[in-house]
Amino acid sequence: MKGAQSISSVQDTEESEELYERLNIKVDRRQEPLRIDKFLTGRIENATRNKVQQAADAGLVLVNNNPVKSNYKIKPGDDIAIYTYKAPETTEIIPEEIPLQIVYEDEDVLVVNKPAGMVVHPGSGNYTGTLVNGLAWYLGNRGHDAVEPVIPRFGLVHRIDKNTTGLLVIAKSEKAMNDLARQFFEHTVKRRYVALVWGDFEEDEGTIIAHVGRHQRYRKKMDAYPEGEHGKEAVTHYKVLERFHYVTLIECRLETGRTHQIRVHMQHAGHPLFNDETYGGNYIVKGTVFSKYKQFVENCFAILPYHALHARSLGFIHPQSRKEMYFESELPDNFKEVIERWRRYGA
């Protein structure tokens, strides 16, 4: 990347649910006045003047924290920030006719309710059957040959885990994608999750702050680093919804969006998600292991055979109308059944 010493990425998509980044550039004090679209084209690898102009039109190019147009002439000492979708390596997608639970759709955005067991996008070991494969079909690619997406991953701007259920917003145009990416980056998107976790919290609400990054030994897992020596900053706010003595139903509000953030933070706090095999919630964490209780827990595991986490609500500013959009999704039936069983057991 030309001028790489003056550009810093402040997001890493490998360790984030958001698929975007921000590039920061400090203009040298010896720089002569120059149109910002021409300046950025020369500084950012693979950038074209047209792409920079589109980003500026979408309000994604800022100078000294203020959006500017593509004809703005940079000055010595200017602080430039450009928000960009961190596109993955070009991957051809095989369209598949997969039923999608469409919650809302217009010309700019699509909101879907993802079921458990569905991977969001193709990756190692999961090249078919993903949400993106279904989107490729739904958005008009009805053949069975691999296709190149018009916009990266058919407008995916964030993701949730394979077995996490709930709401995702998809952009249907590059302008909408850039706008939503910026909202995620600035943490203005409102996301609330419902989780069933082991144990009983002392407080009715609180905040967990610990960096989240790759586990030092098991690379497929994430881990919490309270001193911040590894990973990226992560903040999760929680509130108790209902207590069942051995387990607790909570609501989580994300301030950041790191991979497995809620699951890792809850394990770090000593309250792993119910039936979370990866982070230690798939055995009896709280309660005496006697036959009737053990059978009760195993029956609940059978009813909800994956970690108990649901992306219940999602709020954002519509990229075109600028109206505030808000959506809610009911808990899956098996999740509700497990909650009701614990409610009766506690009673």
C-alpha positions in Angstrom: 0.0 0.0 0.0 1.5 3.3 -1.0 2.1 5.5 2.0 1.3 2.7 4.3 3.3 4.3 7.1 0.6 7.0 7.4 -2.4 4.8 7.2 -3.7 2.7 10.2 -6.5 0.2 10.3 -8.6 0.4 13.4 -10.7 -2.7 12.9 -9.7 -6.3 12.3 -12.5 -8.4 10.7 -11.0 -11.6 11.9 -11.8 -10.7 15.4 -15.0 -8.6 14.8 -18.6 -9.3 13.9 -18.5 -6.1 11.8 -17.1 -6.4 8.4 -15.6 -3.0 7.8 -12.6 -0.8 8.8 -11.6 2.8 9.1 -8.4 4.2 7.6 -6.7 7.2 9.2 -4.3 9.5 7.3 -2.4 12.5 8.6 -1.6 14.9 5.8 2.1 15.9 5.8 2.8 19.5 6.6 4.7 19.8 3.3 1.8 18.6 1.3 0.6 21.0 -1.5 -3.2 21.6 -1.8 -4.8 18.7 -3.8 -8.3 17.4 -4.4 -9.0 14.7 -1.8 -10.2 12.1 -4.3 -6.9 12.4 -6.2 -4.9 12.3 -3.0 -6.7 9.2 -1.6 -6.5 7.4 -4.9 -2.7 7.7 -4.7 -2.5 6.6 -1.1 -4.9 3.6 -0.9 -4.1 0.4 -2.6 -6.6 -0.6 -5.3 -8.6 2.6 -4.8 -10.1 4.3 -7.9 -11.1 7.9 -8.1 -14.7 6.8 -8.8 -14.8 4.6 -5.6 -13.4 7.5 -3.5 -16.0 9.9 -5.0 -18.8 7.4 -4.2 -17.5 7.1 -0.6 -17.5 10.9 -0.3 -21.0 11.1 -1.6 -22.1 8.6 1.0 -20.5 10.8 3.8 -17.8 8.2 4.5 -14.8 10.6 3.9 -14.1 12.9 6.8 -11.6 15.6 7.3 -11.0 16.8 10.9 -14.2 14.8 11.8 -16.4 16.6 9.2 -17.7 14.9 6.0 -16.3 16.5 2.9 -17.1 16.2 -0.8 -14.7 14.7 -3.4 -13.5 18.2 -4.6 -12.3 19.2 -1.1 -8.7 20.4 -1.3 -6.6 18.9 1.5 -4.4 21.1 3.6 -1.2 20.4 5.6 -2.0 18.8 8.9 -5.5 17.6 7.9 -6.7 14.5 9.7 -8.5 12.3 7.1 -10.7 9.3 8.0 -12.3 7.1 5.3 -14.7 4.3 6.2 -14.5 1.3 3.9 -16.0 -2.2 3.8 -13.2 -4.6 4.3 -14.0 -6.9 1.4 -12.9 -10.5 1.7 -10.9 -12.3 -0.9 -13.0 -12.6 -4.1 -15.2 -15.6 -3.6 -17.7 -17.0 -6.1 -21.0 -17.9 -4.5 -23.2 -20.8 -5.5 -26.8 -19.6 -5.4 -29.0 -22.0 -3.4 -32.7 -22.0 -2.9 -32.7 -21.7 0.9 -35.8 -20.5 2.8 -35.1 -17.1 4.4 -37.2 -15.6 7.2 -37.6 -12.1 5.8 -38.6 -9.6 8.5 -38.5 -6.4 6.4 -37.4 -5.5 2.9 -37.3 -2.3 0.7 -35.0 -1.1 -2.1 -32.1 -0.5 0.2 -32.1 -3.0 3.1 -33.2 -6.5 4.0 -33.7 -7.7 7.6 -33.6 -11.4 8.1 -34.2 -13.7 11.2 -31.5 -16.3 11.1 -32.2 -19.8 12.5 -29.8 -21.9 14.5 -27.4 -24.1 12.5 -27.1 -21.6 9.6 -23.6 -20.2 8.9 -23.7 -16.6 7.8 -21.2 -16.7 5.0 -19.0 -19.3 3.2 -15.7 -20.1 4.8 -13.5 -23.0 5.7 -15.6 -26.2 5.8 -18.8 -24.3 5.1 -19.0 -23.4 1.4 -22.7 -24.2 0.9 -25.9 -23.8 2.8 -25.0 -20.4 4.2 -27.1 -17.3 4.5 -25.1 -15.7 1.7 -25.8 -18.7 -0.6 -29.5 -18.1 0.1 -29.2 -14.4 -0.5 -27.5 -15.0 -3.8 -30.6 -17.0 -4.9 -33.1 -14.6 -3.4 -31.6 -11.5 -5.0 -32.1 -12.9 -8.5 -29.2 -15.3 -9.2 -31.5 -18.3 -9.8 -29.0 -20.5 -11.7 -26.8 -23.1 -10.1 -23.4 -21.8 -11.4 -21.2 -19.8 -9.1 -21.6 -16.1 -9.3 -19.5 -13.0 -8.4 -21.4 -10.8 -5.9 -22.2 -7.3 -7.2 -21.3 -5.9 -3.7 -19.1 -7.8 -1.2 -20.9 -10.9 0.2 -24.2 -9.6 -1.1 -24.3 -6.7 1.3 -23.5 -8.5 4.5 -22.3 -5.8 7.0 -22.3 -7.9 10.3 -22.6 -11.5 11.3 -23.7 -13.7 14.2 -22.5 -17.2 15.1 -23.8 -20.3 13.4 -25.9 -21.4 16.4 -26.9 -17.9 17.5 -30.5 -17.1 16.3 -32.0 -13.7 15.5 -31.8 -10.5 13.5 -29.3 -9.4 10.8 -29.5 -6.4 8.4 -28.3 -6.8 4.8 -27.5 -3.9 2.5 -28.9 -4.1 -1.1 -26.7 -1.4 -2.6 -23.1 -0.3 -2.1 -24.3 3.1 -0.8 -26.5 1.4 1.8 -23.6 -1.0 2.7 -21.2 1.9 3.3 -23.7 3.8 5.4 -24.6 0.8 7.6 -20.9 0.0 7.9 -20.2 3.4 9.3 -23.1 3.1 11.8 -21.7 -0.2 13.0 -18.3 1.3 13.3 -19.5 4.2 15.3 -21.5 1.9 17.6 -24.8 3.7 16.9 -26.6 0.5 15.8 -28.8 -0.7 18.7 -28.4 -4.5 19.3 -29.9 -6.4 22.2 -29.5 -10.2 22.9 -31.2 -12.5 25.2 -29.1 -15.2 26.8 -29.6 -18.0 29.3 -26.5 -18.4 31.4 -25.3 -20.6 34.3 -25.4 -19.2 37.8 -27.0 -16.3 39.6 -25.7 -12.8 39.2 -25.2 -10.8 42.4 -26.3 -7.5 40.7 -29.4 -6.8 38.6 -27.2 -5.2 35.9 -23.6 -4.5 35.2 -20.9 -4.1 32.6 -18.2 -6.6 31.6 -15.0 -5.0 30.1 -12.3 -7.3 28.8 -10.4 -7.5 25.5 -11.4 -10.3 23.3 -9.0 -12.1 21.0 -7.8 -15.4 19.7 -7.1 -18.0 22.3 -3.4 -18.4 22.7 -3.5 -22.2 22.5 -6.8 -23.1 20.8 -7.0 -21.0 17.7 -10.6 -21.7 16.9 -11.7 -20.2 20.2 -11.6 -16.7 21.5 -10.5 -15.7 25.0 -10.9 -12.7 27.4 -7.9 -10.6 28.3 -8.8 -8.3 31.2 -5.5 -6.5 31.2 -5.8 -5.8 27.5 -2.5 -7.4 26.5 -4.1 -9.2 23.6 -7.2 -8.9 21.4 -9.4 -5.8 21.0 -11.4 -3.8 23.5 -14.9 -5.3 24.2 -17.7 -4.0 26.3 -20.9 -5.9 27.2 -23.7 -4.4 29.3 -26.1 -6.9 30.9 -29.4 -6.8 32.8 -31.1 -9.6 34.7 -34.5 -10.5 33.3 -35.4 -13.5 35.4 -33.6 -15.6 38.0 -34.0 -19.4 38.2 -31.3 -19.9 41.0 -29.2 -22.3 39.0 -29.5 -20.3 35.7 -30.4 -16.7 34.9 -32.1 -15.1 31.9 -30.3 -11.9 30.9 -30.4 -9.2 28.3 -27.0 -8.1 26.8 -26.4 -4.9 25.0 -23.2 -4.7 22.9 -21.1 -1.6 22.9 -18.5 -3.4 20.6 -18.9 -6.3 18.3 -16.1 -8.8 18.7 -16.4 -12.4 17.6 -18.0 -14.6 20.3 -18.1 -11.5 22.6 -21.1 -12.4 24.7 -20.1 -16.0 25.0 -16.5 -15.1 26.0 -17.5 -12.4 28.4 -20.0 -14.6 30.1 -17.5 -17.4 30.5 -15.0 -14.8 31.9 -17.5 -13.7 34.4 -18.2 -17.2 35.6 -21.5 -17.5 33.8 -21.1 -19.5 30.6 -24.1 -19.7 28.3 -26.4 -22.6 28.8 -25.3 -25.5 26.6 -22.3 -23.6 25.1 -20.0 -26.5 24.2 -17.1 -24.2 23.1 -17.1 -22.1 26.3 -17.9 -24.6 29.0 -21.7 -24.4 29.3 -22.6 -27.9 28.1 -22.4 -29.6 31.5 -23.8 -28.9 34.9 -22.0 -25.8 36.1 -24.3 -24.9 39.0 -26.3 -27.3 41.1 -25.7 -30.6 42.8 -25.3 -33.5 40.4 -28.0 -35.9 41.5 -30.0 -38.1 39.2 -33.3 -36.2 38.9 -31.6 -32.8 38.5 -29.0 -34.2 36.0 -31.8 -35.8 34.0 -33.7 -32.4 34.0 -30.7 -30.5 32.7 -29.9 -33.2 30.0 -33.5 -33.0 28.9 -33.2 -29.2 28.5 -29.9 -29.7 26.5 -31.8 -32.1 24.2 -34.6 -29.5 23.7 -32.1 -26.7 23.0 -29.1 -28.5 21.5 -27.0 -25.4 21.0 -25.9 -22.3 23.1 -28.8 -20.2 24.4 -28.3 -16.9 22.7 -30.7 -14.9 20.6 -30.3 -11.6 18.8 -33.7 -10.2 19.8 -33.6 -6.6 18.7 -31.9 -4.4 16.0 -32.1 -0.7 15.5 -30.4 1.5 12.9 -30.9 4.6 10.8 -32.2 3.9 7.3 -29.4 4.7 4.8 -31.8 6.4 2.4 -34.8 7.9 4.3 -32.7 8.5 7.5 -35.6 7.3 9.6 -35.0 5.3 12.7 -35.7 1.6 12.1 -36.3 -0.9 14.9 -37.1 -4.6 14.7 -37.7 -7.3 17.3 -37.6 -11.1 17.0 -39.4 -13.6 19.3 -37.3 -16.3 21.0 -37.4 -19.6 19.1 -39.9 -22.1 20.5 -37.4 -24.5 21.9 -35.6 -21.6 23.7 -39.0 -20.5 25.2 -39.7 -24.1 26.2 -36.4 -24.4 28.1 -37.1 -21.1 29.9 -40.6 -22.4 30.9 -39.1 -25.6 32.2 -36.6 -23.8 34.4 -39.4 -21.5 35.6 -41.5 -24.5 36.7 -38.4 -26.2 38.2 -37.6 -23.2 40.2 -41.1 -22.9 41.5 
